[in-house]
Amino acid sequence: ATVAAVSFLVWAILVSIDNANQISHRDIAYEVIDEYSTNVTFEVSRIPGQAVSCDVTVLNQSFAIVGFLTVDVAPSTNRSTVISSTVLTTELGVSGLVDGCR
């Protein structure tokens, strides 16, 4: 029973450390400015002081990618940062979102 308790404790600590190191993102809003640009606002959470790059896409009515931008998020003392970026598009977009951050 003691081995099981110690194993569980080690596992719980490793999971907590891994979760603290993860980068996460959350879409907040998008605004189609015109046929050739869309503004996308999103939140990034990461370890304070960590630089992150996020891929932002704009989709058309057929869910095809009509705009793409990699946004570099500078290190910050805060865990979460809200970013707003304008993505240039090849045609009218109908939604904007973050594909992922690394």
N, C-alpha and C positions, 0 to 999 in steps of 0.2 A: 504494500500500500504506500510505503514511503517513496519507493522508486516512481510510482505512478504520480504521486503528488509533486515530486521534484520535476519530473518530465513535463507535467502540465504547466508548472510555474515557468520553466524555461521556454516552453512553447508560447505562453502568453506574453512573455517579455519580448521574444523575437517578433511576434505579430505586431505588438505595439510599436516597436522600433521601425519595422517595415512600413506600417501605416503612416508614421510621422514623416518618413522620407518620400512618400508618394507625392506626385504632382497631380493636382486635380483642376478641372475647369468647369465653369457653369456659364451657359449662355444667358445673357440678361435681356438684350434687345437688339433689334436691327431696324434700320430705316433705309428704304430705297430712296435715294436722293434723286436719281434720274436714270435714264437708260444705260448709262455708262459708269455708275458708281453706287455703292451701298455701304452704309456705315454700320459696323457691327460692334456691339458693346458686350464684354464678357469679363468674368472674374477668374483669376488664377490664384490657386493656393499652393504654396510650396514652403520649403525651409527658408526662414528669413536669411537674406544674403545670397540666395541662389538665383542665378540667371536662368531664364527659361525661354524657349522658342515655341510658339503656338502656330498651328496651321489653321487659317480662317478661309472658309469657302462660301461662295454665293451660288445658289441654285436657281434655275429657271422653272417654269411651269412643269416641264417634263422631268424634273429632278436631275438635269444635266448640270455639270459645273460650268458656270459662265464667268467666274472670278475666283482667284486664289491669291492669298498673301501669307507669307510667313512673318509673324510679328515677334520681334525680339523684346522680351520683357526684362528690363534691367533689374539687378539685385535691389532689394528693399529691406528695411528693418521690420516691415510688417509681413505677416504670413500670407495675407490676401491682398491682392491688388486688382483694381478695376481698370480695364483698358478699353479704349474706344479707337477703332481704326477704320479708315475708309479703304474699301476694296474696289479696284477698278474692274469693270465688267465688259464683256464683249457684246452683251445684249441685256435687256431688262431682267433683273433678278426678282425673285419673289420671296426669298428667304436667305438669311445669313447665319452661319453657325461656326463653331470651333470644331475641327475634326480631331484635334489632339494636341497635347503639349508634351515637351520632353526637355 
